[in-house]
Amino acid sequence: MRTAQDLSDIDSISWDVAVIGAGIAGSVMARELSREGLKVLLIEKKRFPRAKVCGACLNGLALSVLDHLGLTDRIRAAGGVPLHSFFSRQSGRKLNVPVHEGLAISRTVLDPILAEAASESGVRFMQETTASLNGTTENGCRVNLEQHGEKIVITAKAVIVAAGLAPAILSNHKEFSLEIQPNSKIGAGCIIENAPKSYGPGVIYMAVGKGGYVGMVRVEENHLDIASAFDASFLKQQESPGQAARSILQESGFEAIPGIENAKWLGTPALTRRSDPLAMDRVFLLGDSAGYVEPFTGEGMGWALASVILLKPIVLKAVAGWRTEYGLEWKAAYDDFVGNRQRLCKLLARSLARPIISTIAFRCAGIVPGLTGRMVSFINAPFEFGSERVVKS
């Protein structure tokens, strides 16, 4: 991996783009811009490999983008598990929906693969480095970098913030506002190495309870990835996230998972949120930093990867010379593609949060299973390349 070992390696370079956050959106965007001949710096505050709360599912939308970019084979070779169905329980009721395309792989494995691909394309990758915005000049956007106590300032013609749900880099910039949906659920996840055989590979399992839901899927090395979304009030009543998950599994009718209470759980901020604006003065928000809605079958990663394709032509124009309309163009493209799919997921999430409506939904899904399948197909549909917006010169 072409990693810059310290800040002195990058101090004197005039960067076209600085990408902050080396998750799937950040790494793939950095790679694609570098392949266009740009000088790209990818900045990550942690060191890989690192665990991350995630449902670990690459759906049809995500895979269509990764296939188009020539990255899927790497993921399969690393142990990505093919998916074939989605199975859910609520108070003993069952729902089984076919999944026509998908792969399950942990973020501990996936993120380094994508960062490596970016490095191979010429991206300079800085790990264990924090970044903060420091205004703009005629030459671009200034970014403060700090690594192990050493500090420098770089300048990039465009900056992409792909730093997760609550990017600290924006906390002191009032021009970017973050709207968190009231009663938004809290995310929590862990990896179980020895889960019961009833949780077989190829299936996305979802346990739905009064306090939230628990998603489970087998990933590489036959480990079970668990990603949950809990009501904040319910979580406070439990001794731990593991206890909360155990309670929902029992309520829904799934088999208990030994060791789930004592597993190493990681948490997230409130899940459903929206940033505004999505771009301002050479800075673009991408992936979870742009907005997020409680996911079901890998939607978050699918939206992030589709957003790379939508944003790339806009960034190329911005590097040539910033115009205010590029921010408006990004918002329009994002709302048109991601926003419509997020609204459907938000509707489903609200249904699950209301026991009576959720019960009716499960019964209707059992009577008309094709309707549920069509909804899943719409959310997970492959990206139609050539349909992305074109930025006018």
Residue pairs with C-beta under 8 A, 6 or more apart in sequence:
1 112
1 115
1 116
1 119
1 125
2 119
2 120
2 122
2 123
2 124
2 125
3 119
3 124
3 125
3 126
3 127
4 10
4 41
4 124
4 125
4 126
6 147
6 148
6 150
7 126
7 129
7 145
7 147
7 150
7 151
7 152
9 124
10 41
10 124
10 126
10 145
10 152
10 154
11 152
11 154
13 39
13 41
13 124
13 154
14 39
14 139
14 155
15 39
15 40
15 41
15 140
15 154
15 155
15 156
15 157
16 33
16 38
16 39
16 40
16 156
16 157
16 158
16 319
17 30
17 33
17 38
17 39
17 40
17 41
17 156
17 157
17 158
17 159
17 160
17 315
17 319
18 40
18 41
18 43
18 131
18 141
18 143
18 154
18 156
18 158
18 159
18 160
19 26
19 27
19 29
19 30
19 33
19 40
19 41
19 42
19 43
19 159
19 160
19 162
20 26
20 43
20 131
20 143
20 159
20 160
20 161
20 162
20 163
20 167
20 169
21 43
21 44
21 161
21 162
21 163
21 164
21 167
21 287
21 289
22 30
22 42
22 43
22 44
22 48
22 111
22 114
22 115
22 118
22 125
22 127
23 52
23 107
23 111
23 162
23 163
23 164
23 287
23 288
23 304
24 110
24 111
24 114
24 287
24 301
24 304
24 305
25 162
25 286
25 287
25 288
25 304
25 305
25 307
25 308
26 42
26 44
26 160
26 162
26 163
26 286
26 287
27 42
27 111
27 114
27 115
27 117
27 118
28 65
28 69
28 71
28 114
28 117
28 118
28 305
28 308
29 160
29 162
29 286
29 308
29 311
29 312
29 315
30 40
30 42
30 118
30 123
31 69
31 114
31 117
31 118
31 121
31 123
32 69
32 308
32 312
33 40
33 312
33 315
33 316
34 40
34 118
34 121
34 122
34 123
35 121
35 122
36 316
38 316
38 319
40 118
40 122
40 123
40 124
41 123
41 124
41 126
41 154
41 156
42 115
42 118
42 123
42 124
42 125
42 126
43 126
43 129
43 131
43 145
44 115
44 125
44 126
44 127
44 128
44 129
45 128
45 129
45 130
45 131
45 163
46 127
46 128
47 127
47 128
48 111
48 112
48 115
48 127
49 108
49 109
49 111
49 112
50 108
50 111
51 106
51 107
51 108
51 191
51 264
51 266
52 107
52 108
52 111
52 189
52 266
53 187
53 188
53 189
53 227
53 266
53 267
53 268
54 106
54 107
54 189
54 225
54 227
54 300
54 301
55 204
55 215
55 217
55 225
55 227
55 295
55 297
55 298
55 300
56 104
56 105
56 106
56 107
56 110
56 217
56 219
56 225
56 227
57 83
57 102
57 103
57 104
57 204
57 217
57 297
57 298
57 301
58 66
58 75
58 80
58 102
58 103
58 104
58 105
58 298
58 301
58 302
59 99
59 101
59 102
59 297
59 298
59 299
59 301
59 302
59 379
59 380
60 100
60 101
60 102
60 302
60 380
60 381
60 382
61 299
61 302
61 303
61 305
61 306
61 379
61 380
61 381
61 382
61 383
62 298
62 301
62 302
62 304
62 305
63 72
63 101
63 102
63 103
63 382
64 382
64 383
65 302
65 305
65 306
65 308
65 309
65 383
66 72
66 75
66 305
68 309
68 383
68 385
71 113
71 114
71 117
72 103
74 113
74 117
75 103
75 105
75 110
75 113
76 103
78 105
78 109
78 110
78 113
78 220
79 105
79 109
79 219
79 220
79 221
80 103
80 104
80 105
80 220
81 103
81 104
81 105
81 201
81 202
81 217
81 218
81 219
81 220
82 102
82 103
82 202
83 99
83 101
83 102
83 103
83 104
83 202
83 203
83 204
83 217
84 98
84 99
84 102
84 202
84 203
85 96
85 97
85 98
85 99
85 202
85 203
85 204
86 95
86 96
86 97
86 98
86 99
86 203
86 204
86 206
86 296
86 297
86 376
87 94
87 95
87 96
87 97
87 203
87 204
87 205
87 206
88 94
88 95
88 96
88 205
88 206
88 207
88 208
88 362
89 95
89 206
89 207
89 208
89 252
89 253
89 254
90 207
90 208
90 209
90 252
90 358
90 359
90 362
91 251
91 252
91 253
91 359
92 252
92 253
93 359
93 362
93 363
93 366
94 366
95 362
95 365
95 366
95 372
96 369
97 365
97 369
97 372
97 373
97 376
98 373
99 204
99 297
99 376
99 380
100 377
101 380
102 204
102 297
102 298
102 380
104 201
104 204
104 217
104 218
104 219
104 225
105 219
105 220
106 191
106 219
106 220
106 223
106 225
108 191
109 219
109 220
115 125
118 125
119 125
126 145
126 147
128 147
128 148
129 145
129 146
129 147
130 145
130 146
130 147
130 168
131 143
131 144
131 145
131 146
131 169
132 143
132 144
132 169
132 172
133 141
133 142
133 143
133 144
133 159
133 169
133 170
133 173
133 283
134 142
134 143
134 144
134 153
135 141
135 142
136 142
136 281
136 282
137 155
139 155
139 157
140 155
140 156
140 157
140 158
140 282
141 155
141 156
141 157
141 158
141 159
141 281
141 282
141 283
142 153
142 154
142 155
143 153
143 154
143 155
143 156
143 159
144 151
144 152
144 153
145 151
145 152
145 153
145 154
156 282
157 282
157 318
157 319
157 322
158 282
158 283
158 284
158 315
158 318
158 319
158 322
159 282
159 283
159 284
160 283
160 284
160 285
160 286
160 311
160 315
161 167
161 169
161 170
161 283
161 284
161 285
161 286
161 289
162 285
162 286
162 287
162 288
162 289
162 304
163 169
163 289
164 287
164 288
164 289
165 268
165 269
165 271
165 273
165 288
165 289
165 292
166 178
166 269
166 273
167 285
167 289
170 176
170 178
170 275
170 289
175 277
175 280
175 281
176 275
176 276
176 277
176 280
176 285
177 275
177 276
178 273
178 274
178 275
178 276
179 273
179 274
179 275
179 276
180 269
180 270
180 272
180 273
181 270
181 272
181 273
181 274
181 346
183 231
183 232
183 353
184 232
184 270
184 271
184 272
184 273
184 294
185 212
185 229
185 230
185 231
185 232
185 270
185 271
185 272
185 294
185 349
185 353
186 229
186 230
186 231
186 232
186 235
186 267
186 268
186 269
186 270
186 271
187 227
187 228
187 229
187 230
187 267
187 268
187 269
187 271
188 227
188 228
188 230
188 235
188 241
188 244
188 245
188 265
188 266
188 267
188 268
189 225
189 226
189 227
189 228
189 265
189 266
190 226
190 241
190 242
190 260
190 263
190 264
190 265
190 266
191 219
191 223
191 224
191 225
191 226
191 263
191 264
192 223
192 224
192 226
192 257
192 259
192 260
192 263
193 221
193 223
193 224
194 258
194 259
195 216
195 218
195 223
195 224
195 257
196 255
196 256
196 257
196 258
198 255
199 205
199 216
199 218
199 224
199 255
199 257
200 218
201 218
201 222
202 218
203 217
203 218
204 215
204 216
204 217
204 297
204 298
205 215
205 216
205 217
205 254
206 213
206 214
206 215
206 216
206 296
207 213
207 214
207 216
207 248
207 249
207 251
207 252
207 253
207 254
208 248
208 252
208 352
208 358
209 247
209 248
209 251
209 252
210 234
210 251
210 355
211 230
211 231
211 234
211 235
211 237
211 238
211 244
211 247
211 248
212 228
212 229
212 230
212 231
212 234
212 235
212 244
212 248
213 228
213 229
213 248
213 352
214 226
214 227
214 228
214 245
214 248
214 249
214 252
215 226
215 227
215 228
215 296
216 224
216 225
216 226
216 227
217 224
217 225
218 224
218 225
219 225
224 257
226 245
226 257
226 260
226 263
228 241
228 244
228 245
228 248
229 271
229 294
229 349
230 241
230 244
231 353
232 270
234 244
235 241
235 244
238 244
238 247
239 261
240 261
240 265
241 265
241 267
242 260
242 261
242 262
242 263
242 265
243 261
245 257
245 260
246 256
246 257
246 260
246 261
249 255
249 256
249 257
249 260
250 256
271 292
271 293
271 294
272 292
272 293
272 294
272 346
272 349
273 291
273 292
274 291
275 285
275 289
275 290
275 291
277 327
277 331
278 284
278 285
278 290
278 327
278 330
278 331
278 334
279 285
279 326
279 327
279 330
279 331
280 327
281 322
282 318
282 322
284 311
284 314
284 315
284 318
284 327
284 330
286 304
286 307
286 308
286 311
287 303
287 304
287 307
288 300
288 304
290 307
290 334
290 338
291 334
291 338
291 342
292 300
293 299
293 342
293 345
293 346
293 349
294 345
294 346
294 349
295 345
296 345
296 348
296 376
296 379
297 376
297 379
297 380
298 380
299 341
299 342
299 345
299 379
299 380
302 379
302 380
303 338
303 341
303 342
305 383
306 337
306 338
306 383
307 334
307 337
307 338
309 383
309 385
309 388
310 330
310 333
310 334
310 337
310 388
310 389
311 330
311 333
311 334
313 388
313 389
313 390
313 391
314 326
314 329
314 330
314 333
314 391
317 323
317 326
317 391
317 393
318 326
326 391
329 389
329 391
332 389
333 388
333 389
336 389
341 378
341 379
344 375
344 378
344 379
345 379
348 375
350 357
351 357
351 358
351 361
352 358
352 361
364 371
365 371
365 372
